[in-house]
Amino acid sequence: MDIFPEATNAEETLDPPDWADVGALSHRILDDAIAYLEDVRNRPVWREMPAEVRAFFGAPLPRSPAPAADVYDDVARNVMPYPMGNIHPRFWSWYMGSSNFTGALGDFLAAIQGSNLGGGNHAAALMDSQVVNWMKEMVGFPVSASGTLVSGGSMANIIGLTVARNVKAGVDVRERGVGAMPKPLRYYASDQVHSCHRKAVEALGLGNQALRRIQTDAGLRIDIAALKAAIAEDREAGFRPACVIGTAGTVNAGAVDDLRALASVAAEEDLWFHVDGCIGALIAIAPKNRSLVAGIEQADSIALDPHKWLHAPFEAGCALVRDASQHRNTFAVTPEYLESTPRGLASGEWLHDYGLQTSRGFRALKIWMALKEHGVEKFGRLIDQNIAQARHLTRLIEAEPALELMAPTTINIVSFRHRLDGASEEKLKAFNTEIMLRLQEEGIAALSDTTVQGRHCLRVAIANHRTRRDDLDLLVAEMLRLGREIAATATLM
């Protein structure tokens, strides 16, 4: 009796039945994509989706097939006209890059090639390592250092802080866990540190209280004397100071900690020195402003984001670690099904040994292609250009009596607000929030807001290769117009 009877149904595939048809559709999509970017300046930065578009995303699970052209039509009608807006030249919310066309082609080719970057002996794995080596060179790290491409800055910081924990734990924390540590660890950062660091210490089992936020000076940089006092206090209380986090570009105002001073403190106190450079690490390649991040090359680990100032399409982060063995020892696991072989596909390096993911996307290609096309020097000039644009906006604000600068402009982030005579802080917040929302709703510009030293303000983060100075001139003019209109209605007074 045949226990494996021959199948009676035709075997299926996801490949198209007609490659000529899919070729024609692909050419149409590419033409539409080029037109989409070419026309980006003439579209609203952001716009609200109408009810019928929102309803489209409530459609039930598709059970039967639909022509690929119809599927694309749905995307063209309901997705492409309603982006977040970060590719637009007047998108300055939060802190994001604006992508680039060559990088988008790289993402497409990476998906077509389909490699898994867990490791192995193939071209994508070699390119991944090459891009990491380029990142090391950009920030002045030694050739012997290691690194890994990750989803973004939050994960890059987690990688660095995990290595710091394992190196400073005082026990084999991988085997025995954080409960076996002889003393609780303490990490130190400024009170302007990004929230991802709280998530990191919580995920590492150290708890939020393990992250001491140190007061900042008038420039919103970590106070070195206060840091030293906190370290001494914690030692006296029975804690183990383990890591100091320097910030190269704070999220609220773009302040850059004194990285050289922090490197000295770390060396004197036997601390791991981690730099969160997700905003500003790549200033190291900017010819006019690289001195702002002097000392970053002395870090034990660095987190940076190619999807910000290298404008790679999302996602693309990078974690670098000076001591490659400490990095690998933190994450490497070699089960029998992932053992290396002397030849063949499994003879390459296992890249998953340097992070948390076993399956990893081919992130390197979009970075590699854009760097090859433009050269690193152009990206450095674009960073200088954004910093100069932020200084231009700062001058406009300082020259306009109706506007108020709320923090020093160090790099490319400008924190400011519209004044309102006689208004309380609560009313000022409502007034400026209304200006921000109307700028978004009218499609003029996308700003975000925050609180700096207890006062609400608006925030422009210029990490955009499409921004021009006249965009910033327009922003100021439109803010003043909206301020007059809102104040005249007296609805917020």
C-alpha positions as CSV (number, residue, x, y, z in Angstrom):
1,M,0.0,0.0,0.0
2,D,1.3,3.4,-0.9
3,I,1.3,5.5,2.3
4,F,2.2,8.6,0.3
5,P,-0.4,8.8,-2.4
6,E,0.3,11.2,-5.2
7,A,-1.5,14.6,-4.7
8,T,-4.5,15.1,-7.0
9,N,-4.5,18.9,-6.7
10,A,-2.2,21.2,-8.6
11,E,0.6,22.6,-6.5
12,E,0.4,26.4,-5.9
13,T,2.8,29.3,-5.6
14,L,2.8,33.0,-4.9
15,D,4.6,33.8,-8.1
16,P,2.4,35.6,-10.6
17,P,0.7,33.6,-13.4
18,D,1.9,36.2,-16.0
19,W,5.3,37.8,-15.4
20,A,4.6,40.3,-18.2
21,D,1.5,41.7,-16.4
22,V,3.4,42.0,-13.1
23,G,6.2,43.7,-15.0
24,A,3.8,46.3,-16.4
25,L,2.3,46.9,-13.0
26,S,5.8,47.3,-11.5
27,H,6.8,49.9,-14.1
28,R,3.6,51.8,-13.2
29,I,4.3,51.7,-9.5
30,L,7.9,52.9,-10.1
31,D,6.7,55.8,-12.3
32,D,4.1,56.7,-9.6
33,A,6.8,56.6,-6.9
34,I,9.1,58.9,-8.8
35,A,6.2,61.4,-9.4
36,Y,5.3,61.1,-5.7
37,L,8.7,62.3,-4.5
38,E,9.1,64.8,-7.3
39,D,5.9,66.5,-6.3
40,V,6.3,66.2,-2.5
41,R,6.9,69.9,-1.9
42,N,3.6,70.8,-3.6
43,R,1.5,68.5,-1.3
44,P,0.3,69.1,2.3
45,V,2.8,68.0,4.9
46,W,-0.1,66.0,6.6
47,R,-3.8,65.8,6.2
48,E,-6.6,64.1,8.1
49,M,-8.1,61.0,6.5
50,P,-11.8,61.3,5.6
51,A,-14.2,58.9,7.1
52,E,-14.4,56.7,4.1
53,V,-10.7,56.1,4.1
54,R,-10.7,55.2,7.8
55,A,-13.5,52.8,7.1
56,F,-11.4,51.1,4.4
57,F,-9.0,49.9,7.1
58,G,-11.8,48.1,8.9
59,A,-12.4,45.8,6.0
60,P,-12.6,42.0,6.9
61,L,-9.8,39.5,6.2
62,P,-9.6,38.8,2.5
63,R,-10.6,35.2,1.7
64,S,-10.3,35.1,-2.1
65,P,-7.8,36.5,-4.5
66,A,-7.9,39.9,-6.2
67,P,-5.9,41.2,-9.2
68,A,-2.6,42.8,-8.2
69,A,-3.5,45.9,-10.1
70,D,-6.6,46.3,-8.0
71,V,-4.6,45.8,-4.8
72,Y,-2.2,48.5,-5.9
73,D,-5.2,50.8,-6.7
74,D,-6.3,50.4,-3.1
75,V,-2.9,51.4,-1.8
76,A,-2.6,54.4,-4.2
77,R,-6.1,55.6,-3.2
78,N,-6.0,55.0,0.6
79,V,-2.4,54.9,1.7
80,M,-0.1,57.0,-0.4
81,P,-2.1,60.3,-0.1
82,Y,-2.1,60.1,3.8
83,P,1.5,59.7,5.0
84,M,2.9,60.7,8.3
85,G,4.7,63.3,6.3
86,N,8.4,63.0,7.3
87,I,9.6,63.0,3.7
88,H,8.1,66.5,3.2
89,P,10.6,69.4,3.4
90,R,8.5,71.1,6.2
91,F,8.2,68.1,8.4
92,W,10.1,68.9,11.6
93,S,8.3,66.9,14.2
94,W,10.0,64.7,16.8
95,Y,13.2,63.7,15.1
96,M,13.2,61.7,11.9
97,G,15.1,61.5,8.6
98,S,13.4,62.1,5.3
99,S,14.5,59.0,3.4
100,N,15.9,59.0,-0.1
101,F,15.0,57.4,-3.4
102,T,18.1,55.3,-3.8
103,G,17.6,53.9,-0.3
104,A,14.1,53.0,-1.2
105,L,15.3,51.1,-4.3
106,G,17.8,49.4,-1.9
107,D,14.9,48.3,0.3
108,F,13.1,46.9,-2.7
109,L,16.1,45.0,-3.9
110,A,16.8,43.7,-0.4
111,A,13.3,42.3,-0.3
112,I,13.6,40.8,-3.7
113,Q,17.0,39.2,-2.8
114,G,15.3,38.0,0.4
115,S,18.4,37.1,2.5
116,N,18.1,36.6,6.2
117,L,20.9,38.4,8.0
118,G,21.2,36.1,10.9
119,G,24.5,35.3,9.3
120,G,26.0,32.8,6.9
121,N,28.3,32.8,3.9
122,H,26.6,35.1,1.4
123,A,26.9,38.5,-0.1
124,A,24.3,40.3,2.1
125,A,26.1,39.2,5.3
126,L,29.3,40.6,4.0
127,M,27.6,43.9,3.1
128,D,26.1,44.1,6.5
129,S,29.5,43.8,8.1
130,Q,30.9,46.3,5.6
131,V,28.3,48.9,6.5
132,V,28.9,48.4,10.2
133,N,32.6,48.9,9.5
134,W,31.8,52.2,7.7
135,M,29.8,53.3,10.8
136,K,32.8,52.6,13.0
137,E,35.0,54.7,10.8
138,M,32.5,57.6,10.8
139,V,32.6,58.0,14.6
140,G,36.3,57.2,15.0
141,F,36.0,53.7,16.5
142,P,38.8,51.2,16.0
143,V,38.7,48.5,13.3
144,S,38.7,45.9,16.1
145,A,35.4,47.1,17.4
146,S,32.1,45.3,16.7
147,G,28.6,46.4,15.8
148,T,25.2,45.3,14.6
149,L,22.5,46.9,12.5
150,V,19.2,47.0,14.4
151,S,15.7,48.5,14.0
152,G,16.5,51.9,15.4
153,G,17.9,54.0,18.3
154,S,15.9,52.4,21.1
155,M,17.2,48.9,20.2
156,A,20.7,50.2,19.6
157,N,20.7,51.7,23.1
158,I,19.4,48.4,24.6
159,I,22.3,46.6,22.9
160,G,24.9,48.9,24.4
161,L,23.3,49.0,27.9
162,T,23.0,45.2,27.9
163,V,26.7,44.8,27.3
164,A,27.4,47.3,30.0
165,R,25.2,45.4,32.5
166,N,26.9,42.1,31.7
167,V,30.4,43.5,32.0
168,K,29.7,45.3,35.2
169,A,27.4,42.9,36.9
170,G,30.1,41.2,39.1
171,V,28.6,37.7,38.3
172,D,27.8,35.7,35.2
173,V,24.5,37.4,34.8
174,R,23.6,35.4,31.7
175,E,23.7,32.2,33.7
176,R,22.6,33.4,37.1
177,G,20.4,36.4,36.4
178,V,20.3,39.9,38.0
179,G,19.2,38.5,41.3
180,A,22.7,37.1,41.8
181,M,24.5,40.4,41.5
182,P,26.3,41.2,44.7
183,K,25.3,44.9,44.5
184,P,22.5,46.7,42.6
185,L,23.8,48.5,39.5
186,R,23.4,52.2,38.9
187,Y,23.3,53.9,35.5
188,Y,23.7,57.7,35.1
189,A,22.3,60.1,32.5
190,S,21.1,63.7,32.3
191,D,17.6,64.6,33.2
192,Q,17.1,65.2,29.4
193,V,17.8,61.5,28.5
194,H,15.5,59.8,26.0
195,S,12.7,57.7,27.4
196,C,14.1,54.6,25.7
197,H,16.7,54.3,28.4
198,R,14.0,53.9,31.0
199,K,12.6,51.1,28.9
200,A,16.1,49.6,28.6
201,V,16.9,49.4,32.3
202,E,13.4,48.0,33.0
203,A,13.8,45.4,30.3
204,L,17.3,44.5,31.8
205,G,15.7,43.7,35.1
206,L,17.4,46.7,36.9
207,G,14.3,48.8,37.4
208,N,13.7,52.4,36.7
209,Q,15.3,53.5,39.9
210,A,18.6,52.1,38.6
211,L,18.7,55.0,36.2
212,R,19.7,58.2,38.0
213,R,18.8,61.3,36.2
214,I,21.4,64.0,36.8
215,Q,20.6,67.7,36.8
216,T,21.7,69.7,33.8
217,D,23.4,73.1,33.4
218,A,22.1,76.2,31.7
219,G,23.0,74.6,28.3
220,L,20.9,71.5,29.2
221,R,24.1,69.3,29.4
222,I,24.7,66.9,32.2
223,D,26.3,68.6,35.3
224,I,29.6,66.9,35.8
225,A,30.0,67.9,39.4
226,A,26.5,66.6,40.2
227,L,27.3,63.4,38.4
228,K,30.4,62.8,40.5
229,A,28.5,63.5,43.7
230,A,25.8,61.0,42.7
231,I,28.4,58.3,42.0
232,A,30.0,58.9,45.4
233,E,26.6,58.9,47.1
234,D,25.6,55.6,45.5
235,R,28.9,53.9,46.4
236,E,28.4,54.9,50.0
237,A,24.9,53.6,49.9
238,G,26.0,50.1,48.8
239,F,25.2,50.4,45.1
240,R,27.6,49.6,42.2
241,P,28.0,52.5,39.8
242,A,28.2,50.8,36.4
243,C,27.5,53.0,33.4
244,V,27.3,56.7,32.4
245,I,25.2,57.6,29.4
246,G,26.3,60.6,27.5
247,T,23.8,62.2,25.1
248,A,25.0,63.5,21.8
249,G,21.9,65.5,21.0
250,T,19.1,65.6,23.5
251,V,15.6,65.0,22.1
252,N,14.1,68.2,23.7
253,A,16.7,70.8,22.6
254,G,19.6,69.1,20.9
255,A,22.1,69.6,23.8
256,V,25.3,67.7,23.5
257,D,26.9,66.5,26.8
258,D,30.6,67.2,27.4
259,L,31.6,63.8,26.0
260,R,35.3,64.3,26.8
261,A,34.5,65.1,30.4
262,L,32.2,62.1,30.7
263,A,34.9,59.8,29.2
264,S,37.3,61.1,31.9
265,V,34.7,60.4,34.7
266,A,34.0,57.0,33.4
267,A,37.7,56.1,33.3
268,E,38.3,57.5,36.8
269,E,35.3,55.7,38.3
270,D,35.6,52.5,36.3
271,L,32.2,53.0,34.6
272,W,31.1,51.8,31.2
273,F,30.8,54.9,28.9
274,H,27.8,54.6,26.6
275,V,26.8,57.4,24.1
276,D,23.3,57.8,22.9
277,G,24.2,59.3,19.6
278,C,20.9,58.6,17.8
279,I,20.4,62.3,17.2
280,G,23.9,63.7,16.9
281,A,26.6,61.0,16.6
282,L,26.9,61.5,12.9
283,I,27.9,65.1,13.4
284,A,31.3,63.4,13.5
285,I,31.2,63.4,9.7
286,A,30.2,67.1,9.4
287,P,33.2,69.2,8.4
288,K,32.0,72.5,10.1
289,N,30.5,71.0,13.3
290,R,32.3,67.8,14.1
291,S,34.0,69.3,17.2
292,L,30.5,69.4,18.9
293,V,30.8,65.6,19.5
294,A,34.5,65.5,20.3
295,G,35.1,62.6,22.7
296,I,32.5,60.3,21.1
297,E,35.4,58.1,19.9
298,Q,36.3,57.3,23.5
299,A,33.0,55.6,24.3
300,D,32.7,51.9,25.1
301,S,29.5,51.7,23.1
302,I,27.5,54.0,20.8
303,A,23.9,54.0,19.6
304,L,23.3,55.8,16.3
305,D,20.5,55.9,13.6
306,P,21.2,55.8,9.9
307,H,17.5,56.5,9.3
308,K,18.0,59.9,10.7
309,W,21.0,61.9,9.3
310,L,21.9,59.3,6.7
311,H,18.3,59.4,5.6
312,A,17.9,55.7,5.1
313,P,14.3,54.5,4.8
314,F,13.0,53.2,8.1
315,E,14.2,51.0,9.8
316,A,17.9,51.4,10.3
317,G,19.7,51.7,13.6
318,C,23.3,50.7,14.6
319,A,24.9,49.7,17.9
320,L,28.7,49.8,18.1
321,V,30.8,48.3,20.9
322,R,34.5,49.0,21.4
323,D,35.4,45.5,22.8
324,A,34.1,42.9,20.3
325,S,34.5,40.0,22.7
326,Q,32.4,41.7,25.4
327,H,29.8,42.4,22.8
328,R,29.7,38.8,21.5
329,N,29.8,37.3,24.9
330,T,26.7,39.2,25.9
331,F,24.5,37.6,23.2
332,A,26.1,34.6,21.5
333,V,24.3,31.3,21.7
334,T,25.3,28.3,19.6
335,P,22.6,25.6,19.4
336,E,23.3,22.5,17.4
337,Y,21.2,23.7,14.5
338,L,23.3,26.9,14.2
339,E,26.8,25.5,14.3
340,S,29.4,26.7,11.8
341,T,30.7,24.5,9.1
342,P,34.2,24.6,7.5
343,R,32.7,25.3,4.0
344,G,29.4,26.1,2.5
345,L,26.5,28.4,3.6
346,A,27.1,28.0,7.3
347,S,30.8,28.9,7.1
348,G,30.2,32.6,7.4
349,E,30.0,34.7,10.6
350,W,26.8,34.4,12.6
351,L,25.7,38.0,12.9
352,H,22.9,37.1,15.3
353,D,25.6,36.6,17.9
354,Y,25.8,40.4,18.4
355,G,22.1,41.1,19.2
356,L,18.7,39.8,20.1
357,Q,17.4,38.9,16.7
358,T,18.1,35.6,15.0
359,S,16.1,36.5,11.9
360,R,17.3,39.9,10.6
361,G,16.3,41.9,7.6
362,F,18.8,43.1,5.0
363,R,19.0,46.6,6.3
364,A,22.5,47.3,5.0
365,L,21.7,47.6,1.2
366,K,19.7,50.8,1.4
367,I,22.5,52.4,3.5
368,W,25.2,51.1,1.3
369,M,23.6,52.2,-2.0
370,A,23.0,55.8,-0.8
371,L,26.5,56.1,0.6
372,K,28.0,54.8,-2.6
373,E,25.9,57.1,-4.7
374,H,26.5,60.3,-2.8
375,G,29.6,59.7,-0.7
376,V,29.9,60.3,3.0
377,E,31.2,63.9,2.5
378,K,27.9,65.0,1.1
379,F,26.0,63.6,4.0
380,G,28.4,65.5,6.3
381,R,27.6,68.7,4.3
382,L,23.9,68.0,4.7
383,I,24.3,67.8,8.5
384,D,26.1,71.1,8.5
385,Q,23.3,72.5,6.3
386,N,20.6,71.5,8.8
387,I,22.6,73.0,11.7
388,A,22.9,76.2,9.7
389,Q,19.2,76.2,9.0
390,A,18.4,75.8,12.7
391,R,20.6,78.8,13.4
392,H,18.8,80.8,10.7
393,L,15.4,79.9,12.4
394,T,16.9,80.9,15.8
395,R,17.9,84.3,14.4
396,L,14.3,84.8,13.0
397,I,12.9,84.0,16.4
398,E,15.2,86.3,18.2
399,A,14.4,89.1,15.8
400,E,10.6,88.7,16.2
401,P,9.1,90.2,19.4
402,A,6.1,87.8,19.2
403,L,8.3,84.7,19.5
404,E,10.5,83.5,22.3
405,L,13.4,81.1,22.2
406,M,13.1,78.5,25.1
407,A,16.5,76.8,25.0
408,P,19.9,77.4,23.4
409,T,20.2,76.1,19.9
410,T,23.2,73.8,19.8
411,I,22.6,71.7,16.7
412,N,19.5,71.3,14.6
413,I,16.7,71.5,17.2
414,V,15.0,74.8,18.0
415,S,12.7,75.0,21.0
416,F,10.5,78.2,21.1
417,R,7.0,79.5,21.5
418,H,4.7,82.3,20.5
419,R,4.2,84.9,23.2
420,L,0.8,85.9,24.5
421,D,0.8,89.0,26.6
422,G,-0.5,88.5,30.1
423,A,-1.2,84.8,29.6
424,S,-0.6,82.2,32.2
425,E,1.6,79.2,31.4
426,E,-1.5,77.1,31.0
427,K,-3.0,79.5,28.5
428,L,0.3,79.8,26.7
429,K,0.4,76.0,26.3
430,A,-3.1,76.0,24.9
431,F,-2.3,78.9,22.6
432,N,0.8,77.3,21.2
433,T,-0.7,73.9,20.9
434,E,-3.5,75.4,18.8
435,I,-0.9,77.0,16.5
436,M,0.8,73.7,16.1
437,L,-2.4,71.8,15.3
438,R,-3.5,74.4,12.8
439,L,-0.1,74.2,11.1
440,Q,-0.6,70.5,10.8
441,E,-4.3,70.6,9.7
442,E,-3.6,73.2,7.1
443,G,-0.8,71.1,5.7
444,I,1.7,73.9,6.2
445,A,4.3,72.3,8.5
446,A,4.6,69.6,11.1
447,L,6.0,70.6,14.5
448,S,5.9,68.8,17.8
449,D,5.8,70.2,21.3
450,T,7.5,69.4,24.5
451,T,8.4,70.8,28.0
452,V,11.8,72.3,28.6
453,Q,12.7,73.2,32.2
454,G,9.1,73.1,33.2
455,R,7.8,75.4,30.4
456,H,5.8,74.2,27.4
457,C,7.2,75.0,23.9
458,L,7.1,74.1,20.3
459,R,10.0,72.2,18.7
460,V,11.5,72.2,15.3
461,A,13.9,69.4,14.5
462,I,15.5,69.9,11.1
463,A,16.8,66.5,10.0
464,N,15.6,66.9,6.5
465,H,17.7,67.0,3.3
466,R,14.8,68.7,1.5
467,T,14.4,71.7,3.8
468,R,15.3,75.1,2.5
469,R,15.7,78.4,4.4
470,D,12.6,79.8,2.8
471,D,10.6,76.9,4.3
472,L,11.6,78.3,7.7
473,D,10.8,81.8,6.7
474,L,7.3,80.5,5.7
475,L,7.0,78.8,9.1
476,V,7.6,82.0,11.0
477,A,5.2,84.0,8.8
478,E,2.5,81.4,9.2
479,M,2.9,81.1,12.9
480,L,2.5,84.9,13.3
481,R,-0.6,84.8,11.1
482,L,-2.1,82.0,13.1
483,G,-1.2,83.6,16.3
484,R,-3.0,86.8,15.3
485,E,-6.1,84.8,14.2
486,I,-6.3,82.7,17.4
487,A,-5.7,85.6,19.7
488,A,-8.4,87.6,17.9
489,T,-11.0,84.9,18.6
490,A,-10.3,85.1,22.4
491,T,-11.4,81.5,22.7
492,L,-8.2,80.6,24.6
493,M,-8.1,83.7,26.9
